[in-house]
Amino acid sequence: KDMPLKKKKKQLAQRLIELDVLQRKVVKQTVMTICYGVTRIGAFRQVQGHMGDFVGDKVEAAELKELSRYLSGLVLASIEDVFLGAKKIQDWFQQVTKLFNRVQAPVAWISPLGFTCSQPYRKAETVRMASKRQTVTLKTGEQPIMDKGRQSNGFPPNFVHSLDATHMMMVAERCQKQGIYFAAVHDSFWTHASDVPLLNESIRETFVELYEKPVLQEVYEDFCVHLGGQKVPPLPEPGKLDISVVKNSTYLFS
């Protein structure tokens, strides 16, 4: 009874190849937002938008929708195979967030930089104002109750941002010691053209310096303190990557 479904999937796969839409740009956004908790609907819309840019004038809307749903589903399903370790960490984050929600406390941790991070996402107090033309909902304050959805969706990206910010500060400090200019906007680092080789070296060396530390173990210990009597689930087993190899990576930061 599965043959019709298998045949349909094969047809969709062949059609994607024919249209030449298996491109980096089509799937990159979905892959990059996995750690932000992208949903199936969100992934579908991302793929549909990018695929539409490629072949929107060649296929009917219904076919584009069907192809986008199939490809976005494949991308999400492949994450556990390609990024097994990252998926296990993300699942661990979700388990920990549930504990914070249970005790009605904001998820909080200390970044490797020593900076205290907290996400006080609480339920909003709102009032609805109706007129003959429309109804508007206004936020008037916050309730003492935590917003479980925002806590859960916000923690993985916020944690990653705290690590990125730590890395950026480490690079800036090293550039200052080397006497070269440094500027940054989010994850874009700048210096004078003549100093780019030094900046590249600093980026890689500080990256290794940061991630040679037991970052997740330190966060686990933070959580044990924050959550008191709550039993924090054990960390996933660490991988075997030799982090020092990124010093020779062309595309670690380019």
N, C-alpha and C positions, 0 to 999 in steps of 0.2 A: 504493500500500500504506500510505501515511501517513494516508489519510482517516479510518480508525477512530480513530487517536490524536488527530487534530485535532478530530474530532467529540467525543471524550471530554473533551478539554481545554475545548472550548466549553461543554459541559454543566456542567463543574465551575465554570467562570467564572460562568455564569448562576446557578448554585446559590449561590455566594458572594454575588452581588448580591441575590438573593432573600432570603437570610438576614440581609442588612445587617451583615455581619461585616468589611467592608473599613474597619475603624476604626483610628485611630492606636494605640490601646492594644494591638491584636492584633499589629501588626508592629513597634512601637517597640523592644521588647527585642532582637529579632533585628538590626535596623538598628544599634542602639547597641553590640552585641557583635561586629559585623563586625571591628572593629579588635582585638578580643581573640582572633581566630582561631576564632570559632564554627564548628562543623562542621555538616554537613547534618543529622546526627541531632540535634544540639543545637538547631539552628534549628527543626526539625520539632517537637521537644518543647515549645519555647517557644511557638510558634504554636498548637499543640494545646491547651496549658494555657489560654492567653488566650481562644482561640476557644470552649473548653469553658465558660468563665465566661459567655459570651454566649448560646450556643445548646446547651449540653450537655444541657438537658432537652427539646430539640426534635428532635434528630437521633440516630440510632443511633450506637453507638461506631465501627462500621466506616466509616460515612459521614464522621464527624468525622475519623477517621484519614486517609481519602483526601483530604478537603478540605485538611487541615493540611499533608499532604505536598506537595500541588500549590501551595498559597499560599506555603509556606516556600521551595520551589524557585524561585518567581517572584521573591521578595524577594532571594534570594542572586544570582540571575541579573541582576537590575536594578542591582545595586551598581556593576558595571563601567560601565554606561551613565550612571548618575546621579552617581556619585562616581569618575569615571575617574582623576583625579589622585591621590586617596587610595589607590585600588587599586594604582596604579603604585608609590607609596611603600611600601605594605605588601609588595608583591612584592620590592622592593629590600631591605627589612628581612630578608626570608627568605633572600635571596641572601647578605647579609652574615653572618647567623647561621650559615649553613653553613660560612663561612670560619672563624669562631671555633670551631665544633665540630671542624673539620678539624685545627686546631692545639691542640685540647683546652684552650681558654682561655675564661673567662667573658666574656660580652658586657659591655663597659664603655664608658662615655661620660661627658663632662662636661656638665652641664646649663647653660643660659644663666645660671644663678645662680652658676656656678663650683663647684657641688657635684659631687663624683665619685660616679657611679652605677655599680654593679656587681651582677650577678645570678649569684652562685656556685652555680648549680644543678648538683649532682653526683649521680651514681648512689648510691642508698642501699645500705648494707650491712644485710642483714636476717637474722633467724633465725626459723625456724618452730617453734612449740611446739604439739604435738598432745596432746590429751587424749581421753577417751572421748566427751566432749560436743561439742568443737569444735577447730578448728585456728586458731591466732592467729599472725599475722606481726608481729614486732616490729622496729623500726628500731634498730640498734645503733651506727650510725655512718655515715660517708660514704666512698665510693671516690674515688680520684683522677680517675676518668673522668667527663667532663661528661655530664649528662642532656640529650641532644639535643632530646627532645620538649619538655621544660620550657623550655629555652633559646629554642626557636623560638616556642612559644606565649606565653612570658612577655615577650619583648622589646617587641613593639608596644605592649601596654598599659603596661608599665613606663616606656617612653619618653614616652608621652602623659602619664602621671602626673607625670613629672619636669618636663614643661612646665607642667602645671596647678599644680604646687607652686611653680614659679618665678613664675607669674602671681600666685598667692595672696600670696607674700612681697612682690612689688612693690606690690600693693594695700595690704597691711598697712603697708608703709613709707610710702606716700603718705598714708594715713589718719593715721599718727602725725605727719607733718609738718603736716597740716591741723588737728591737734588734735581729731580725732573718734575715738570708740570703734570698735573693729573686733574681730569674733570670727568664727571659721569652723569648720565641720565638713565636711571633704572639699571639695565644691564649693558649699556653702551658706554665704554670707557675710551677716553680721549687723551692724547698727548701730542707733542710736536712730532712731525714725521721723522725727524732725526733720532728721536728717542723711542720709536715704536719697538725696536728689538729688545730694549731694556724692559719696556712695559709688558711685552709678551712673556718674557722670562719671569717677571714678578707675578703675573697672573697665574702662571702654572705652578710656580714654587709655593705661593700662598695657598693655592687650591689643595695641593698635596699636604701642606702643613695643617690646614683646617680639617681635612677628612681622614688624616691619619689618626685623629683623636676619636675616642669612642662616643661620637655625637649622640647616637640613639640611647646608649647606655646612660649617659648623663641626663638625658630627658626622662628616661624611665625612672631614675632616682628622684628627679624633681617631682614627677607625678606621684610617686609613693609618698612623698612628704605632703604634697598638696591635698591628696585624697585621704590621708589619715588611715582610717580603718578599712577603707575599700581595698579589695584585692586587685591590684593592677595585673592584667594578663602578661605573661612572659613575652619578651621580644622575639621576633622571628630570628631564625638562625642567620648569622651574617654570611655574606658571600665570600668568594675567594679571590676577588679582583685585587691585583697589585696596583694600588692607587698611584704609585710612582710612574706608571707607564704613561700617564697623561702628560708628563713633561715633554714627551715626544709626539704628542697628538697635534696634528696640523689643525684640526677643526674644533679643538676644545674651546677655543675663543679666537674668532677671526674677524 
